Amino acid sequence: MGRITFYTRAGCHLCDVALTRLEPFRARGEISIEVVDLDREALPEKLAAYTNEVPVVELEGRKIMKYRVDTERLRRLLDLR
């Protein structure tokens, strides 16, 4: 199972859409998702790095996407692990 950290913030429409695109992977047991509110819960270095890029998706601690979720790319990355 891949470990996804999903950085979001309140009122972010792109975040809502992106999280919806991750849900089928979670439902099939392929990933776990930790949702982190960038403004309230993120480490200071993550806030500084991602403040203008939300949503951000990390797989196993490595940034793999920002703004939108590319499900085909996520599939390839999960298959490579």
C-alpha positions in Angstrom: 0.0 0.0 0.0 1.3 3.4 -0.9 1.3 6.2 1.7 -0.1 9.4 0.3 0.2 12.7 2.1 -2.3 15.2 0.7 -1.7 18.9 1.4 -4.8 21.0 1.2 -6.3 24.2 2.6 -9.8 25.4 3.4 -11.8 26.7 0.5 -9.6 25.1 -2.2 -11.8 23.8 -5.0 -8.8 22.2 -6.8 -8.1 20.3 -3.5 -11.7 18.9 -3.4 -11.5 17.7 -7.0 -8.0 16.2 -6.4 -9.0 14.3 -3.3 -12.0 12.9 -5.2 -9.6 11.5 -7.8 -7.5 9.8 -5.1 -10.5 8.2 -3.5 -10.9 5.1 -5.8 -7.2 4.2 -5.1 -7.9 4.4 -1.4 -11.2 2.4 -1.7 -9.3 -0.4 -3.5 -6.7 -0.5 -0.7 -3.9 0.7 -2.9 -3.1 3.8 -0.9 -3.6 5.3 2.5 -4.2 9.0 2.6 -3.2 11.5 5.3 -4.9 14.8 4.7 -2.9 17.7 6.0 -4.3 21.3 6.2 -1.3 23.3 5.0 -2.2 26.4 7.0 -3.1 24.6 10.3 -1.2 21.3 10.5 1.8 21.3 8.2 5.4 21.7 9.3 6.8 25.2 8.6 9.1 23.9 5.8 6.1 22.3 4.0 4.0 25.5 4.4 6.9 27.5 2.9 7.5 25.1 0.0 3.8 24.4 -0.9 1.9 27.6 0.0 1.3 28.5 -3.7 1.0 25.0 -5.0 -2.0 23.4 -3.3 -3.1 20.7 -3.6 0.2 18.8 -3.3 0.4 15.0 -3.3 3.4 13.2 -1.8 3.9 9.5 -2.2 6.1 8.0 0.5 7.3 11.5 1.3 8.2 12.5 -2.2 6.2 15.3 -4.0 4.7 13.7 -7.1 1.9 16.1 -8.1 0.6 19.6 -7.5 -2.6 21.4 -8.5 -4.2 18.3 -10.1 -4.2 14.5 -9.7 -3.1 12.6 -12.8 -4.6 9.2 -12.1 -2.6 7.5 -14.9 0.7 8.8 -13.5 -0.3 7.7 -10.0 -1.1 4.2 -11.4 2.4 4.0 -13.0 4.1 5.2 -9.8 2.3 2.7 -7.7 3.1 -0.1 -10.1 6.8 0.8 -10.0 7.1 0.4 -6.3 
